[in-house]
Amino acid sequence: MGTRVADDRCYLVAHYTSVWSYLWPHISHSLDVGSVNLDWRARFSLFMLWSVRSISQPLKHFGRWVEKAINICASNGGILRTLYTLSMDPQALVDPSENSESYLTFNGHMEPRISLLQAPSSQRLCLSCPDSKAVADVCAMASKVAYENPKFIEFVVNQNWKMHLLGTYNCWNEFQKNNSTQAFIFADRETDAGAIVLAFRGTEAFNAYDWCTDLDFSWYELPQLGRVHLGFLEALGLGDRNRMQSFQRLKQNIYENSRTPLSQTPTSGLPDFVLSDETKLLAYDHISAELVTILRKHRNAKLYITGHSLGGALATLFTAMLFYNREENRVFYNTEDDVARRLVALYTFGQPRVGDKSFASFMDTSLNKPTMRYFRVVYNNDMVARVPFDNSLFGFKHFGNCCYFTYNYTLQILPDEPFRNFFSPVYMVLSRLYALFELVQSFFMSYRCGGEFSETRLSTVARIAGLLVPGIAGHSLVNYINCVRLGPDHLDPACLQNTEWDKSQ
């Protein structure tokens, strides 16, 4: 039996399953203090967590009804034509299946573009500098398509992009007790691929559990990696806060795998009855194993990982786990099939924070040295990119440079986004002024930039909501695709002079 990892657990967990969590906040922790002092931001976060979770079922059913109504109207020529058909000939009404290639989510109708910026080319990804507009556009569009059903993803990737879908994954979250983590993998071509892309689905508009994960501030500390967002660990199927021993087992599994070449031991610390259930795919273990097989088959392929919102956070943590606990410069579960070393770029759009200062330092060293491989894109006042808070209590930090786009899609490379914690009087005022300007600007985008930048009515509704809730409209994928397509040709001009990248071509 292998050496046991020392029981050095360090964690802070918010419990928000009942109203009492707000009235008498329940924070379990292992810190060297008698109690954790909760400031008003922590109490507000707990209240938001409980509030959102308490309406999860009504919100889910309301969202499903809204999406169904939108898809019926879209399939029948609009609201008026749908009402006319319903009144004159109900049998002729087209009712699309939720699993069909024509059925879109709320996000899909708000941002309907599916074509890539340039004509499809199998050379686009594998020969482009990782910070190029072509690569950024593929990653942004993959992050958008990740919200849709498998049939739609297959249609877009194979038929529209002329690439090759390798798999879609619907993965289990033991804490939430549902399949709440989705991702897909595709290649630029079917044989001898030059590029493999992994995209994680982000925060769904009507999924309360997704919003709870974004707003949560619980963390667990992993040796050498730092404090990591607990909700994201759970979303990747690595542990469960209701069984804190699962995270100790996670550390033990990583320790054992780092010393056993091609070990078959799962990384996840979840109980055996979960691991043995073939109906419950665990995101990290299953997808990383898939990538090993795929990259073994496509020996010349480079790997890109991407996601929007929650998907960006999962993409970041997934990448961190690839690099985590290396021994003699190899990834813990690989030898010749070194997935992490095949990684060319990690792209995130509107990503929440994932870990603390130690995590940020680990990721900077792993991803951005000697070459820059991490591109964190943030649009203007996007509130999701500013949570969980970067303060003394929560301690979450972003890492690397921020590719920050202003309200008029001008790129600024900054150490961090302005107003890094959105609870600020100045931010509250400015964000509403910017939201008003963005709403007015949206009506003229098609005239200024071309027809593809015309916004839908749903996008307009979201921008109006942004007047009431600062930062909501800024999180829309409409903005992020505009950032890429209206921005400069390169997110990091230094990439063009990067000798390491030149040598790899």
Protein Blocks (a to p, Z undefined) as FASTA:
>chain_A
ZZddddfbccddddffbfklmmmccdddfbfbfbdcddfklmmmmmmmmmmmmmmmmmmm
mmmmmmmmmmmmmmnopjklmmmmmmmmmmlpccddfkbckbccfklmmmmcfbdfbdcd
fklmmmpcfkbmklmmmmmmmmmmmmpcfklmmmmmmmmnopacfbdcddddfklopafb
ccddddfbfbhpfbdcdddddddfklmklmmmmmpccdcddehkbpcdfklmmmnopacf
klmmlmmmmmmmmmmmmmmghiabdfblcdfklmmmmklccfklmmmmmmmmmmmmmmmb
ccddddehjlmmmmmmmmmmmmgopahhiafkbcklcfklmpmbdcdehiacfbdfklmm
mmmmmmmpcbdfbdcddehjafklmcccddfknopacedjdddddfkopacddfbdehkb
lbdfklmmmmmmmmmmmmmmmmmmmmmnojklpccfklmmmmmmmmmmghklmmpmklmm
mmmmmmcfbfblklmmmmklmmmZZ
